[in-house]
Amino acid sequence: MFIAILTYKKTLSEVDKHLAAHREYLATHYTAGDFIASGPQTPRIGGVIMMKSDSRETIMSILAQDPFHINDIADYQVVEFTPTMFRNEDLKSFLT
């Protein structure tokens, strides 16, 4: 399991110019089963993407396709973790 923490490097007006393309990118990877959840940080200084993959290399390749990356809009911190506690069994079976 991976979490990407995006931090904007540009103004929100510049971010917004690429937001539609970023959302299309997200939708593509939700359809492919790569992404679990995503959304903006509060306050809006970046975003978070939760991803399921066995490989950091795969995750880095997917993130390289993000229009925010391609257009140098955000920096990415990628955290890998192993979930061991869950609110319920349905969530556990979904995430593992």
C-alpha positions as CSV (number, residue, x, y, z in Angstrom):
1,M,0.0,0.0,0.0
2,F,1.3,3.5,-0.9
3,I,0.2,7.0,-0.1
4,A,1.4,9.9,-2.3
5,I,1.4,13.3,-0.7
6,L,1.4,16.0,-3.2
7,T,2.5,19.5,-2.3
8,Y,1.8,22.3,-4.8
9,K,4.8,24.3,-6.1
10,K,2.7,26.8,-8.1
11,T,-0.2,29.1,-7.3
12,L,-3.7,27.7,-7.1
13,S,-4.6,29.6,-10.3
14,E,-1.9,27.6,-12.0
15,V,-3.0,24.3,-10.3
16,D,-6.6,24.9,-11.5
17,K,-5.4,25.2,-15.1
18,H,-4.3,21.5,-14.9
19,L,-7.1,20.2,-12.6
20,A,-9.3,18.8,-15.3
21,A,-6.4,16.8,-16.9
22,H,-5.4,15.7,-13.4
23,R,-8.9,14.4,-12.7
24,E,-8.9,12.5,-16.0
25,Y,-5.6,10.9,-15.0
26,L,-7.1,10.0,-11.6
27,A,-10.2,8.5,-13.3
28,T,-8.1,6.4,-15.6
29,H,-6.2,4.9,-12.6
30,Y,-9.3,4.3,-10.6
31,T,-10.7,2.3,-13.5
32,A,-7.4,0.4,-13.8
33,G,-7.7,-0.5,-10.0
34,D,-4.5,1.4,-9.1
35,F,-6.1,4.1,-6.8
36,I,-8.2,3.6,-3.7
37,A,-8.9,7.1,-2.6
38,S,-7.7,10.6,-3.3
39,G,-8.5,14.2,-2.5
40,P,-7.2,17.7,-1.7
41,Q,-5.4,18.5,1.5
42,T,-7.1,21.0,3.9
43,P,-6.0,23.7,3.6
44,R,-5.6,23.3,-0.2
45,I,-1.8,23.1,-0.4
46,G,-1.7,19.8,-2.3
47,G,-3.4,16.4,-2.4
48,V,-3.2,12.8,-1.3
49,I,-3.6,9.6,-3.4
50,M,-3.9,6.2,-1.7
51,M,-2.7,3.4,-4.1
52,K,-2.5,-0.3,-4.0
53,S,0.5,-2.0,-5.6
54,D,3.2,-4.5,-4.9
55,S,5.9,-2.3,-6.4
56,R,7.3,1.2,-5.7
57,E,8.6,1.2,-9.3
58,T,5.1,0.7,-10.6
59,I,3.8,3.5,-8.4
60,M,6.5,5.9,-9.5
61,S,5.7,5.1,-13.2
62,I,2.1,5.8,-12.6
63,L,2.8,9.1,-10.8
64,A,5.1,10.2,-13.6
65,Q,2.0,10.2,-15.9
66,D,0.2,12.8,-13.7
67,P,-0.3,16.1,-15.4
68,F,0.7,17.8,-12.1
69,H,4.0,16.0,-12.4
70,I,4.4,16.6,-16.1
71,N,3.7,20.3,-15.8
72,D,5.9,20.7,-12.6
73,I,2.8,21.7,-10.5
74,A,3.5,19.5,-7.4
75,D,6.2,17.7,-5.5
76,Y,5.5,14.1,-4.5
77,Q,6.3,12.3,-1.3
78,V,5.6,8.5,-1.6
79,V,5.1,6.6,1.6
80,E,4.9,2.8,1.6
81,F,3.1,1.1,4.5
82,T,1.6,-2.3,5.5
83,P,-1.9,-2.0,6.9
84,T,-2.3,-4.2,10.0
85,M,-5.4,-2.7,11.8
86,F,-8.8,-2.1,10.2
87,R,-12.1,-0.7,11.2
88,N,-13.9,-3.8,9.8
89,E,-13.2,-7.0,8.0
90,D,-14.7,-5.6,4.7
91,L,-12.1,-2.9,4.6
92,K,-9.3,-5.4,5.5
93,S,-10.3,-7.7,2.6
94,F,-10.4,-4.7,0.2
95,L,-7.0,-3.3,1.2
96,T,-5.0,-6.5,1.5
